[in-house]
Amino acid sequence: MGLLQFSRQIYPPFSSLLSFCYDRNGRSACNVLASIVAGQTLWQTTAHPLSPPTIVPMFEVWLNANRRILALGAVLPAALACLGMAIGAGWLGFAGLTAARWLGWGLAAASLLALASLAWQAQRPRLAYQSGKLLVYLRSGAPIRVPLEIVEGFLLGQGPSFLPGKRQAETEASTLVIRLAERAEEWAQVEVKPMLGYWCGHYITIRGAWCEPLSVDLVNRLNARLDEVKRQLRDAQVAS
């Protein structure tokens, strides 16, 4: 029996909250997060046989988030969700205490929403390419769309990890540095979330603790892909 079906039988009003934490294919936030860590596709859509094909602009992920650290962060919310549902169902001796059961369902709902938030964060890359723009995900909301023509290259650097905890925050970690053209004054400095990186003096720095493992090979691949895409854009402009 699935979790949604179980919640409808035990406490129907809670099923509407629980359904918010399921994706369009019926997978729970926990399963979605597990799929992300395993490198699987988050969303799968099936077009109607008679519907016209949908043209989607090319979206290419260049740098993923650190999915393992987000998966570790999901352990506590998952445990609290199980505890809350057990209390809400009256399995831990709270069958006759209505207030306690309500609190249990509330705890489960909040924990599942936290899991859904982590799953959403895990599927967001740190860098992606789309339609001549470098998409930079260093703050909440929509990505920062940087024109690819002002992106000069990628470098491997070193800086504070900004991991939770005083001792971990002071440790050094690899960083990915993106150099932008100095002529683009409007892109010299942009406000981003300090935990994820910083943007100053035409340099974008992504903290390695919050992205996939960084290496010289990865940086070389990014630079090669940048040159390739720029060349394709130039050829397309000449052809047009």
Secondary structure, 3 states (H helix, E strand, C coil): CCHHHHHHHHCHHHHHHHHHCECCCCCEHHHHHHHHHCCCCCCCCCCCCCCCCCCCCCCEEEECECHHHHHHHCHHHHHHHHHHHHHHCCCCCCCCCHHHHHHHHHHHHHHHHHHHHHHHHHHCCCEEEECCEEEECCCCCCCEEEEHHHEEEEEEEEEECCCCCHHHHCCEEEEEEEEECCCCHHHCCCCCCCCCEEEECCEEEEEHHHECCCCHHHHHHHHHHHHHHHHHHHHHHHHC
